[in-house]
Amino acid sequence: MPPAPVTSPVRPLSSASGTTRWNVSRPTSRTPSSALSSRRSEEPLPELTPAAFRARLATGGPGSVCLLLGDDAAEKRALIEATVATIDEGIRLFNVDRFQGDETTIPEVLDAAQTLPMMAARRVIVVLHAEHVLQPKRESQAATEGLSALEAYLAEPAPHAAVLLEAADLDERRRVFRRISEAADVVRCGDLADAADAGDWIVRRLKEMDREAEPAAVRLLAAVVGSDASALRGALDRLSLYAADAPRITVEDVRTVVGASVAGPDDDWAVARAIEQRDTRRALREVGLALEAGAVPYMVLGQLAWVARSRLGPTRTGPAIDAVFRTDRALKQSGGDPRVLLERLVAELCGGRGRTPAGGGGPRGRR
């Protein structure tokens, strides 16, 4: 075994308040070349599927560091909340830290990871949009030192912490990605290769939803929507609402709700962004354009249900989902003009107010 370096590029310092903080400095001696060559020869760890990650949570808990990568925001959010759920609800306030990548720094995240848990076996540290700290757009000495600190932490992570780094995309040619893939779990969410892979994903998702579908309906949905997991999830949500009282989803259901083609991601994102930003006028305009273009009201409702479930903060999600179900009942019972009902729902989704509570809710900076 090669000898350990005399010093580490990052070393913990005890502050006056007793909190361990990370200080970046130059090592006083060089790491032996044999150790460096050994580190460079390391191969990336096998990547995990979301199902494998959940199985690991159920049997042994999360790993020390995990990178959640991909376009399926709902899947990543579900994995994050499943990890947070490994901490008893009564003590999560003291043992869960959430950060936004564009509002924090790597030393701040590592500081949270080094803090000992309170009345728990581990702490959970979540960094959303971690690409901002892992691959910043602007180079700086602070950013370089932060990445060096992360590499040192990956070599010797805190045994009591689970650090979850969530990112939509990273340049896998960059050094930081290689170091993470060599030392941490990488879970890809939403990467579907082809229609067959999409069909398997649909079957798994239907099982999670406790729903059934005709095999031909699964094949048609995969063929029409393609291998975009986020679009598939939205389509299944719409189908589940439309066929709520039916024993299984049929080919005719898929043709009625999804149609010969589906709206592109730009359309979905326009509505989602408007509702997230509480821009009622723009959200109403986008929904109105969809209806005028011939969109089925249930398809629009399904899109709004996806926004309510996946794109709003914790304080808005509950009331938003309640509003979706009220609208669903009204549509089924012919309780009004579908356009009026949907516009009323949009106004309600945009109008919710409230701030995320610290500890158990949305992303925040360290106190």
Residue pairs with C-beta under 8 A, 6 or more apart in sequence:
2 32
2 34
2 35
2 38
3 32
3 35
4 35
5 27
5 29
5 30
5 31
5 32
5 35
6 27
6 28
6 29
7 27
7 28
7 29
8 27
8 152
8 156
9 24
9 25
9 26
9 27
9 148
9 149
9 151
9 152
10 22
10 23
10 24
10 25
10 110
10 148
10 149
10 152
10 153
11 22
11 23
11 25
12 20
12 21
12 22
12 23
12 114
13 20
13 21
13 22
13 23
14 20
14 21
15 21
19 111
19 115
20 111
20 114
20 115
21 107
21 111
21 114
22 107
22 110
22 111
22 114
22 149
22 153
24 107
24 145
24 146
24 148
24 149
42 182
43 182
44 178
44 181
44 182
44 186
45 181
45 182
45 183
45 184
45 185
45 186
47 181
47 185
47 186
47 187
47 188
48 56
48 185
48 186
48 187
49 187
49 188
50 75
50 78
50 79
50 187
50 189
51 204
52 187
53 66
53 79
53 185
53 187
54 79
54 82
56 62
56 63
56 185
57 82
57 83
57 86
61 86
61 121
61 122
61 162
62 83
62 86
62 122
62 124
62 162
62 164
63 162
63 184
63 185
64 157
64 158
64 159
64 161
64 162
64 163
64 184
65 153
65 154
65 157
65 162
65 163
65 165
65 180
65 183
65 184
65 185
66 83
66 162
66 163
66 164
66 165
66 184
66 185
66 186
66 187
67 130
67 165
67 167
67 170
67 180
67 181
67 184
67 185
67 186
67 187
68 76
68 79
68 80
68 164
68 165
68 166
68 167
68 187
68 189
69 167
69 168
69 169
69 170
69 186
69 187
69 188
69 189
70 76
70 168
70 188
70 189
70 190
70 191
70 229
71 168
71 169
71 189
71 190
71 191
71 228
71 229
71 230
72 189
72 190
72 229
72 230
72 233
73 168
73 230
73 310
73 311
74 230
74 233
74 306
74 309
74 310
75 189
75 190
75 229
75 233
76 166
76 189
77 310
79 164
79 187
79 189
80 126
80 164
80 166
83 124
83 126
83 162
83 164
84 92
84 96
84 124
84 126
84 360
86 122
86 124
86 162
87 95
87 96
87 120
87 122
87 123
87 124
88 120
89 360
91 118
91 119
91 120
92 359
92 360
93 358
93 359
93 360
94 117
94 118
94 119
94 120
94 359
95 117
95 118
95 119
95 120
95 122
95 123
95 124
96 123
96 124
96 125
96 126
96 359
96 360
97 112
97 123
97 124
97 125
97 126
97 359
97 364
97 366
98 125
98 126
98 128
98 361
98 362
98 363
98 364
99 108
99 109
99 112
99 125
99 126
99 127
99 128
99 363
99 364
99 365
99 366
100 127
100 128
100 129
100 132
100 363
100 364
100 365
101 127
101 128
101 129
101 130
101 131
101 132
101 133
101 134
101 167
102 129
102 132
103 363
103 365
104 127
104 133
104 365
104 366
105 133
105 142
105 146
106 133
106 146
106 147
106 149
106 150
107 145
107 146
107 149
108 365
108 366
109 125
109 127
109 133
109 163
110 149
110 150
110 153
111 366
112 123
112 125
112 161
112 366
113 123
113 125
113 153
113 157
113 158
113 161
113 163
114 158
114 161
115 123
116 123
116 160
117 123
117 160
117 161
121 160
122 160
122 161
122 162
123 160
123 161
123 162
124 161
124 162
124 164
125 161
125 162
125 163
125 164
126 164
126 166
126 363
127 133
127 163
127 164
127 165
127 166
128 166
128 363
129 166
129 167
129 168
130 165
130 166
130 167
131 167
131 168
131 169
131 170
133 143
133 146
134 147
134 150
134 165
134 167
134 170
134 176
134 177
134 180
135 170
135 171
135 174
135 176
136 143
147 175
147 176
150 176
150 179
151 176
151 179
154 179
154 180
154 182
154 183
154 184
155 183
157 163
157 183
165 180
165 184
170 176
170 177
171 177
172 178
172 181
180 186
189 229
190 228
190 229
190 230
191 229
192 198
192 201
192 227
192 228
192 229
192 232
193 227
194 227
195 219
195 222
195 223
195 226
195 227
196 222
197 227
198 222
198 225
198 226
198 227
198 232
199 218
199 219
199 222
201 229
201 232
202 213
202 218
202 221
202 222
202 232
202 236
203 218
205 232
205 233
205 236
206 212
206 213
206 218
206 236
206 249
209 236
209 240
211 240
211 248
211 249
212 247
212 248
212 249
213 221
213 239
213 248
213 249
213 250
214 248
214 249
214 250
214 251
216 251
217 248
217 249
217 250
217 251
217 253
217 254
220 251
220 254
220 255
221 232
221 235
221 236
221 239
221 254
221 258
222 232
224 254
224 258
224 259
224 260
224 261
224 262
225 231
225 232
225 235
225 258
225 262
228 265
230 265
230 268
231 262
231 265
231 268
233 306
233 310
234 268
234 302
234 303
234 306
235 257
235 258
235 262
235 302
237 302
237 305
237 306
237 309
238 257
238 258
238 298
238 299
238 301
238 302
238 303
238 305
239 249
239 253
239 254
239 257
239 258
239 302
240 249
241 298
241 301
241 302
241 305
241 328
242 253
242 256
242 257
242 298
242 302
243 249
243 250
243 253
244 328
246 253
256 296
256 298
257 296
257 298
257 299
257 302
258 299
259 296
259 299
263 290
263 295
263 303
267 286
267 290
268 303
268 306
270 282
270 286
271 283
271 286
271 287
271 290
271 303
271 304
271 307
272 306
272 307
272 311
273 279
274 280
274 282
274 283
274 286
274 350
275 283
275 304
275 307
275 311
275 312
275 346
275 349
275 350
276 307
276 311
276 312
278 350
278 351
278 352
279 350
280 346
280 347
280 350
280 351
283 346
283 349
283 350
284 343
284 346
284 347
287 300
287 304
287 342
287 343
287 346
288 339
288 343
290 299
290 300
290 303
291 297
291 300
291 338
291 339
291 342
297 331
297 338
297 339
297 341
297 342
298 331
300 342
301 324
301 327
301 328
301 331
301 342
301 345
304 324
304 327
304 342
304 345
304 346
304 349
305 321
305 324
307 320
307 349
308 317
308 320
308 321
308 323
308 324
308 349
309 317
309 320
309 321
312 320
312 349
312 352
313 354
313 356
313 361
313 362
314 356
314 357
314 360
314 361
314 362
315 352
315 354
315 355
315 356
315 357
315 361
316 349
316 352
316 354
319 348
319 352
320 348
320 349
320 352
323 345
323 348
323 349
324 345
327 341
327 342
327 344
327 345
329 335
330 336
330 341
331 338
331 341
335 341
356 362
356 363
356 364
358 364
358 367
